[in-house]
Amino acid sequence: MKKLLSGNEAFALGAYHSGVMVATAYPGTPSSEILESMARFDDIYAEWSTNEKVAMELGMGAAYAGVRTLVSMKQVGLNVASDPFMAASITGINGGMVVIVADDPGIHSSQDEQDTRYYARLAKVPMLEPSDSQEAYDLMAIAFEISEKFDTPVLVRTSTRISHSKSVVEANGSRALPDKQASFRHNVEKYVMLPGHARLRRPLVEKRLEKLADYAETFSFNQTFWGERKFGVVSSGVAYQYTREVFKAASFLRLGMTYPLPQNMLRKFAEGVDRLIVVEELDPFLEEIILSMGI
């Protein structure tokens, strides 16, 4: 079924079709329409929370209890929610937990241009970035699968243009709960982060990141498009769309997972072009990591 959806509407529909049972948020442009769209479905619990920290904690509680949970906010809201978010990285989850954070390049409705990608690196959790509404819809199912497979919260970064622009979406999914619903398991060592417990879980976070790096190499939304080899472009999100319009004949590596990066794929792409450029919104996040690789 084809639908004309904004990115935020596509996120909500994709999450609903992925079996989300709890959706929490604190309103703030450009993220507000995600929960507004989720609230139209009768068979989920949707809540405007007191603030982003409360939204994150409610989402964590629901995920610990075993249901798929969506938490959404704008970029500065993750500052408010950072305490429980960082804890969720250490504890892991039970039911899948996806956190959508909407950045605001150009400061259309915010007090700054904070780049959420650094939180993924800080928390050592995966970050996904759609480049249009179709990917916003499709990545929801994948994000929850990653969350449950790797025992981690997943960050999804959107931006003003992705959230509010509309494009055609093939919404062929339907509401489907996971085959096996998880249930809460009493596990003090996993969920109660006293120092003694946190020290035991810390190495698991590093091992998880190594596994995610391997997964990134075959992630289907990390794609290479070969054109002229004079120069190649590495990009993600809406910046990829802008760049494709300008450099129609160039070679492209479009990243749908921007942390951790697929280093082998990046090296192979760089070897295949005479000159490599990186086009991204806000800070040189991708550029700095690629330069640190010696490319």
C-alpha positions as CSV (number, residue, x, y, z in Angstrom):
1,M,0.0,0.0,0.0
2,K,1.4,3.4,-1.0
3,K,1.1,6.3,1.4
4,L,2.4,9.9,1.3
5,L,4.0,10.2,4.7
6,S,6.3,12.6,6.5
7,G,9.3,11.1,8.1
8,N,7.7,11.3,11.5
9,E,4.5,9.7,10.3
10,A,6.6,6.9,8.7
11,F,8.5,6.3,11.9
12,A,5.3,5.9,13.8
13,L,3.7,3.5,11.3
14,G,6.9,1.5,11.0
15,A,7.1,1.2,14.8
16,Y,3.4,0.2,15.0
17,H,3.9,-2.5,12.4
18,S,7.0,-3.7,14.3
19,G,4.9,-4.5,17.4
20,V,5.5,-1.6,19.6
21,M,3.4,-1.7,22.7
22,V,4.5,1.4,24.6
23,A,5.4,4.8,23.1
24,T,6.7,7.7,25.2
25,A,7.9,11.2,24.4
26,Y,8.3,14.8,25.4
27,P,7.1,17.3,22.7
28,G,9.6,19.3,20.8
29,T,9.9,20.2,17.2
30,P,11.0,18.5,14.9
31,S,10.0,15.3,16.8
32,S,6.5,16.0,18.1
33,E,4.5,14.3,15.4
34,I,6.0,10.9,16.1
35,L,4.0,10.4,19.3
36,E,1.0,12.3,17.9
37,S,0.9,9.7,15.1
38,M,1.5,6.8,17.5
39,A,-1.4,8.0,19.7
40,R,-3.9,7.4,16.9
41,F,-3.5,3.6,17.3
42,D,-5.8,2.1,19.9
43,D,-3.8,-0.9,20.9
44,I,-0.7,0.7,22.3
45,Y,0.0,2.8,25.4
46,A,1.2,6.3,24.3
47,E,2.2,9.0,26.8
48,W,3.4,12.6,26.8
49,S,5.8,12.4,29.7
50,T,6.6,15.1,32.2
51,N,10.0,15.5,30.6
52,E,12.5,13.5,28.5
53,K,14.1,11.8,31.5
54,V,10.7,10.5,32.6
55,A,10.0,9.4,29.0
56,M,13.3,7.5,28.9
57,E,12.7,5.8,32.3
58,L,9.2,4.8,31.4
59,G,10.5,3.3,28.1
60,M,13.3,1.5,29.9
61,G,10.8,0.0,32.4
62,A,8.6,-1.2,29.6
63,A,11.5,-2.7,27.7
64,Y,12.8,-4.4,30.9
65,A,9.3,-5.9,31.3
66,G,9.6,-7.4,27.9
67,V,7.6,-5.3,25.4
68,R,8.9,-3.3,22.4
69,T,9.1,0.4,23.3
70,L,9.6,3.6,21.3
71,V,11.0,6.7,22.9
72,S,11.2,10.0,21.0
73,M,12.5,13.5,21.6
74,K,14.4,16.4,20.0
75,Q,18.1,16.7,20.2
76,V,18.4,18.9,23.4
77,G,15.9,16.5,25.1
78,L,18.6,13.8,25.0
79,N,20.6,15.9,27.4
80,V,17.8,15.7,29.9
81,A,17.4,12.0,29.3
82,S,21.1,11.2,29.2
83,D,21.3,9.8,32.8
84,P,18.9,6.9,32.3
85,F,20.0,6.5,28.6
86,M,23.6,5.9,29.6
87,A,22.4,3.4,32.2
88,A,20.3,1.6,29.5
89,S,23.5,1.1,27.5
90,I,25.1,-0.8,30.4
91,T,22.1,-2.8,31.5
92,G,20.9,-3.7,28.0
93,I,17.3,-4.4,27.4
94,N,14.7,-7.2,27.3
95,G,12.0,-6.2,24.8
96,G,13.4,-4.0,22.0
97,M,14.0,-0.3,22.8
98,V,14.4,2.3,20.1
99,V,15.1,6.0,20.8
100,I,14.4,8.4,18.0
101,V,16.1,11.8,18.4
102,A,15.4,14.6,16.0
103,D,18.3,17.0,15.3
104,D,17.6,20.6,14.0
105,P,20.3,21.8,11.6
106,G,19.8,25.4,10.9
107,I,18.1,26.0,14.2
108,H,14.6,26.3,12.9
109,S,13.0,25.6,16.3
110,S,15.7,25.0,18.8
111,Q,18.3,26.8,20.9
112,D,21.3,25.1,19.3
113,E,22.5,22.7,16.6
114,Q,23.5,19.8,18.8
115,D,24.7,16.7,16.9
116,T,23.2,13.6,18.5
117,R,25.7,11.2,16.8
118,Y,28.2,11.9,19.6
119,Y,25.8,10.3,22.1
120,A,25.9,7.0,20.2
121,R,29.7,7.0,20.4
122,L,29.6,8.0,24.1
123,A,27.1,5.3,25.0
124,K,28.6,2.7,22.6
125,V,25.2,2.0,21.1
126,P,24.2,1.7,17.4
127,M,22.9,4.6,15.5
128,L,20.7,4.4,12.4
129,E,20.0,7.3,10.0
130,P,17.2,7.2,7.3
131,S,17.5,9.4,4.2
132,D,13.8,9.6,3.4
133,S,10.4,8.5,4.6
134,Q,10.6,5.0,3.1
135,E,13.8,4.3,5.1
136,A,12.2,5.8,8.2
137,Y,9.5,3.2,7.9
138,D,11.7,0.3,6.9
139,L,14.4,1.0,9.6
140,M,12.0,0.7,12.5
141,A,11.6,-3.1,12.1
142,I,15.4,-3.5,11.7
143,A,16.1,-1.2,14.7
144,F,14.0,-3.4,17.0
145,E,15.6,-6.6,15.6
146,I,19.1,-5.1,16.3
147,S,18.0,-4.0,19.8
148,E,16.9,-7.5,20.8
149,K,19.7,-9.3,19.0
150,F,22.5,-7.3,20.6
151,D,20.8,-6.5,23.9
152,T,21.1,-2.7,23.4
153,P,19.0,0.4,23.1
154,V,19.2,1.7,19.5
155,L,19.4,5.4,18.6
156,V,17.7,6.5,15.4
157,R,18.8,10.0,14.2
158,T,16.4,12.1,12.2
159,S,16.6,15.8,11.3
160,T,14.2,18.6,10.5
161,R,14.1,17.8,6.8
162,I,13.6,14.1,7.2
163,S,11.0,14.5,9.9
164,H,8.9,17.1,8.1
165,S,9.4,16.3,4.4
166,K,6.9,13.9,2.8
167,S,7.6,11.2,0.3
168,V,5.9,8.1,-1.0
169,V,6.2,5.0,1.2
170,E,5.5,1.4,0.3
171,A,3.9,0.5,3.7
172,N,3.4,-3.2,3.0
173,G,3.8,-4.3,6.6
174,S,1.0,-5.0,9.0
175,R,0.8,-5.1,12.8
176,A,2.8,-8.0,14.0
177,L,3.9,-8.7,17.6
178,P,7.2,-10.6,18.1
179,D,6.8,-14.4,17.8
180,K,7.9,-14.8,21.4
181,Q,7.0,-12.0,23.8
182,A,9.7,-11.5,26.4
183,S,8.7,-11.3,30.0
184,F,10.4,-9.7,33.0
185,R,13.1,-11.8,34.7
186,H,14.4,-10.9,38.1
187,N,18.0,-10.2,37.5
188,V,19.7,-7.9,39.9
189,E,23.1,-8.2,38.3
190,K,21.7,-7.0,34.9
191,Y,19.4,-4.2,35.9
192,V,20.7,-2.8,39.2
193,M,23.8,-0.9,38.4
194,L,25.7,-0.9,41.7
195,P,29.4,-0.6,41.0
196,G,30.0,-4.3,41.5
197,H,27.4,-5.2,38.9
198,A,28.4,-2.4,36.5
199,R,32.0,-3.6,36.4
200,L,30.8,-7.0,35.3
201,R,28.7,-5.6,32.5
202,R,31.2,-3.1,31.2
203,P,33.2,-5.7,29.2
204,L,30.0,-6.9,27.7
205,V,29.4,-3.4,26.2
206,E,32.8,-3.5,24.5
207,K,32.2,-7.0,23.1
208,R,28.7,-5.8,21.9
209,L,30.3,-2.9,20.1
210,E,32.8,-5.3,18.3
211,K,29.9,-7.5,17.2
212,L,28.0,-4.4,16.0
213,A,31.0,-3.3,14.0
214,D,31.0,-6.7,12.2
215,Y,27.3,-6.4,11.6
216,A,27.7,-2.9,10.1
217,E,29.8,-4.5,7.3
218,T,26.8,-6.4,5.9
219,F,24.1,-3.9,7.0
220,S,21.7,-3.6,4.0
221,F,21.3,0.2,4.3
222,N,25.0,0.7,4.0
223,Q,25.2,0.8,0.2
224,T,27.8,1.6,-2.4
225,F,26.7,3.2,-5.7
226,W,29.5,3.2,-8.3
227,G,29.7,6.0,-10.8
228,E,32.7,8.0,-12.0
229,R,35.8,7.2,-10.0
230,K,37.3,10.7,-10.0
231,F,35.8,11.2,-6.6
232,G,33.6,9.4,-4.2
233,V,31.2,10.8,-1.6
234,V,30.5,9.3,1.8
235,S,27.2,10.7,3.2
236,S,24.1,9.8,5.3
237,G,20.6,11.1,6.0
238,V,19.2,14.0,4.0
239,A,22.7,15.2,3.2
240,Y,23.0,12.1,1.0
241,Q,19.9,13.3,-1.0
242,Y,21.3,16.8,-1.4
243,T,24.6,15.5,-2.6
244,R,23.1,13.0,-5.1
245,E,21.3,16.0,-6.7
246,V,24.5,18.0,-7.1
247,F,27.0,15.2,-8.0
248,K,24.9,13.0,-10.2
249,A,27.7,11.1,-11.8
250,A,29.9,10.5,-8.7
251,S,30.3,7.3,-6.7
252,F,28.6,7.2,-3.4
253,L,28.8,5.3,-0.1
254,R,25.5,5.9,1.6
255,L,25.5,5.0,5.3
256,G,22.3,3.9,7.0
257,M,24.3,3.0,10.2
258,T,26.5,5.8,11.2
259,Y,27.8,4.2,14.4
260,P,29.7,2.0,14.5
261,L,31.0,2.5,10.9
262,P,31.8,-0.3,8.5
263,Q,35.5,0.2,8.3
264,N,36.3,-2.5,5.7
265,M,33.6,-1.1,3.4
266,L,34.9,2.4,3.8
267,R,38.5,1.3,3.0
268,K,37.3,-0.6,-0.1
269,F,35.3,2.4,-1.3
270,A,38.2,4.8,-0.7
271,E,40.6,2.6,-2.6
272,G,38.2,2.7,-5.6
273,V,38.1,6.4,-6.1
274,D,40.8,9.1,-6.7
275,R,39.4,11.5,-4.2
276,L,37.2,11.0,-1.2
277,I,34.9,13.7,0.3
278,V,32.5,13.5,3.2
279,V,29.2,15.4,3.2
280,E,27.2,15.5,6.5
281,E,25.0,17.8,8.5
282,L,26.4,19.6,11.5
283,D,29.7,18.4,13.0
284,P,32.4,16.4,11.2
285,F,31.5,13.2,12.9
286,L,32.0,10.8,10.0
287,E,35.0,12.8,8.8
288,E,36.8,12.5,12.1
289,I,36.3,8.8,12.3
290,I,37.4,8.2,8.7
291,L,40.5,10.4,9.2
292,S,41.4,8.4,12.3
293,M,41.3,5.3,10.2
294,G,44.1,6.7,8.1
295,I,42.0,7.0,4.9
